[in-house]
Amino acid sequence: MKSAACGTPASHYIGDSSSALVYIRRLRRKYAKKVHGAFVELNPQPDDSEVLTVRHSYSTLQRASKYKRRVTWLEGAMSGITRKLAVVEYSSTFPVDRAEHGNSAVAGQEYVRSTRKVIDDIDEQLLHTAKRPHDIYQSMTAANPDDGSRNMRQVHNRKAHVQRQQQPHHRANLADEVQIVMCKLNEDKFVRSVYATADKPPCVVVYDDRQIEDICRYCCGDGAACVLGIDRTFNLAKCFVILTTFKYVDAVRKSTTQPPVFLGPCYLHWDATAATYSYFLHHIRMKLACPVDTAICTPVDVNAGSDDEKALRSALDVFRNLNIFCVYNT
């Protein structure tokens, strides 16, 4: 069954002088009674223990939209019910035709859920042996072809689940997170620079020396063979990420006969201003202009391209010897 978008609406009732239940509404945290076609707030307001709340849950069978279900139950102290009871109602006729689950290991056959023993056996081998998922699948299917692992994907999924369970769970405040990022500067060679301001979390520049060397070889100078693409992603976790890409022209993909697109330096940041972009692009420009920090920095011709984002176009002015500016789809 597929739950409807209406959720679980609530209906409220209160007893009157004749012990009959009267329908009331809760408007702006106040109970109101319908009088001459309009709801008027009750005065005095009844206590919650005097109000009977009736809730409904609606759902529809996914493969037959006419077959619907409604579940009704009571809430509130006025109901006087100590046990949780509900009334389940169905409308229309249940369809007798059966649809395939879609997750069957063999097309056209009924889907059967793996037993708990199969899952435990997979987890046991992942935890206590050095076998790869392929070897685990082969050994389980060879020993028990009828009741072994369903397919290779199942073993890979269990491996990801086991790895998540082994990761330590800890809660940290903002100061702890900033300290962790700063420590990465000395611990992780991929984290190259951290830019911090007073009004937002620190921004992080990540790349390795090989990426800078490849960009110098393919995207810089008079004989540049490709464009350094620069683009910003949206809603990646809690921050934005600027990605740079370039074509590795020394290789060709067999399927497309085109050079593969490689990832260049990336920038984790928190807003889309030209000032934020400029820090990252200036950092990259200095690395491209002079690989030795103590040498004289000379301008460098860079073939760079991006979309029509104004803030990013303004920040690209840090490349004074910018050869071209074009749309580059990353």
BAFI-656346 format. One record per residue (C-alpha): z, x, y; residue in one letter. Coordinates in steps of 0.25 Angstrom, whole numbers, plus 5000, padded with zeros to 4 digits. Example, Ala and Ser with C-alpha at 12.3 -4.5 7.8 and 13.67 -1.06 7.14 Angstrom:
BEGIN
503150494982A;502950554996S;
//
This chain:
BEGIN
500050005000M;499750045014K;500750015025S;500249945037A;500350005051A;501249895055C;502449965049G;503749885046T;503849775057P;505249715059A;505549565061S;506949535067H;507749405065Y;509049355070I;509949235066G;510049115076D;511149015077S;510548935066S;510549055057S;509049055057A;508349195059L;507549205072V;506449305074Y;506749415085I;506049535090R;506549675094R;505949715107L;506349835115R;507549855106R;508049705109K;507949585100Y;507149465106A;506949325102K;505649245104K;505949135115V;504749045120H;503749145114G;504349265120A;505449365115F;506649365123V;507749465121E;509049415114L;510349415122N;511249455116P;510449555107Q;510849535093P;511449655085D;510549715074D;511449665063S;511049525067E;509549545066V;508749535053L;507549625053T;506449605043V;505449715041R;504049705035H;503149815029S;501649785027Y;500649865018S;499249845013T;498649895000L;497750015003Q;496649974994R;496749824997A;497049785011S;497249635008K;498449674999Y;499649685008K;501149695006R;502349655015R;503749705013V;504949635020T;506349675021W;507549655029L;508349745038E;509549735047G;511049695044A;510749555046M;509949545033S;511249575024G;510449635013I;511049755007T;509949784997R;508549825002K;507649714999L;506149685003A;505149575000V;503749624997V;502549534999E;501149554995Y;499849485000S;498449474993S;498149514979T;498449654973F;497049724970P;496849744956V;495849854957D;496349994957R;495850104966A;495850254963E;496950334969H;496050444973G;496950564969N;496550554954S;496250694948A;494950634941V;494050544949A;494150404943G;495450414936Q;496750354940E;497750444948Y;498950484941V;500150554949R;500550684943S;501850684936T;503150754942R;503050854931K;501650904935V;502150914950I;503450994945D;502551084936D;501651124948I;502851144957D;503551234947E;502351324945Q;502151334960L;503551374962L;503851464950H;502451524947T;501451604955A;500251514950K;499251464959R;498951314960P;497651344952H;498451404941D;499451294941I;498451184940Y;497651254929Q;498951284920S;499451134922M;498151074919T;497851164907A;499251134901A;499150984904N;497850934908P;498250784908D;499550794916D;499450924924G;499150944938S;498150854944R;497250954951N;497351084959M;497651014972R;498950954967Q;499451094963V;499051144977H;499851024984N;501051054976R;501051204980K;500951164995A;502151064992H;502951174985V;502751274997Q;503151165007R;504451144999Q;504751294999Q;504551315014Q;505951315021P;506251195030H;506951225043H;507051155056R;506951235069A;507051215084N;506051255094L;506751395096A;506751425082D;505251395081E;504951485093V;505751595087Q;504951585074I;503651585081V;504051715089M;504551785076C;503151755070K;502551855080L;503151975073N;503151905059E;501751845058D;500551935062K;499751805064F;500651755076V;500151845087R;500751785100S;501751685105V;501651625119Y;502851545124A;503051465136T;504351395142A;503751245140D;503151245126K;503251315112P;502651455110P;501151465107C;500751555096V;499451645094V;499051675080V;497951765074Y;497851895067D;497052025071D;495851995061R;495551865069Q;495551935082I;494652045076E;493651935071D;493651875085I;493352005091C;492152025082R;491551895082Y;491851825095C;491951945105C;490952035112G;489452025115D;489052005100G;490051895097A;489651815085A;490451685087C;491351605096V;492851605096L;493151465095G;494451415102I;494951275100D;496251195100R;496851115089T;497550985091F;498950935085N;499151045075L;500551025072A;501351035085K;500451135092C;499051155096F;498251275090V;497051345096I;496151395086L;495051505087T;493951515078T;492751605076F;491651625066K;491751745056Y;490251785057V;490451895046D;490451785035A;489751665032V;490151535025R;489351505012K;489451355014S;488951355029T;488351495030T;489151505043Q;490251595047P;491651545044P;492551505056V;493751595057F;495151565063L;495551645075G;496751655083P;497551525085C;498551485096Y;499651385093L;500051315107H;500651185113W;499751135124D;498251145128A;498351215141T;497451325146A;498651415148A;499051405134T;497651425129Y;497551545138S;498751625132Y;498051615118F;496651655123L;497151765132H;497851825120H;496651815111I;495751875122R;496751995123M;496652015108K;495152005108L;494952095121A;495852215115C;496352225101P;497352335106V;498452285115D;498652425122T;497152435126A;496352385138I;495952245137C;494552225140T;493752085141P;493052035129V;491951945127D;492351825118V;491451705113N;492451595114A;492251445113G;493051315113S;492951165116D;492951105129D;494551105131E;494751135146K;496051215144A;495451295133L;494251325141R;495051375153S;495951465144A;494651535138L;494451595152D;495351705146V;494151765139F;493451815152R;492251865145N;492051735137L;490551725133N;490351585129I;491151455129F;490651345119C;491151235110V;491651295097Y;492051195086N;493251255078T;
//
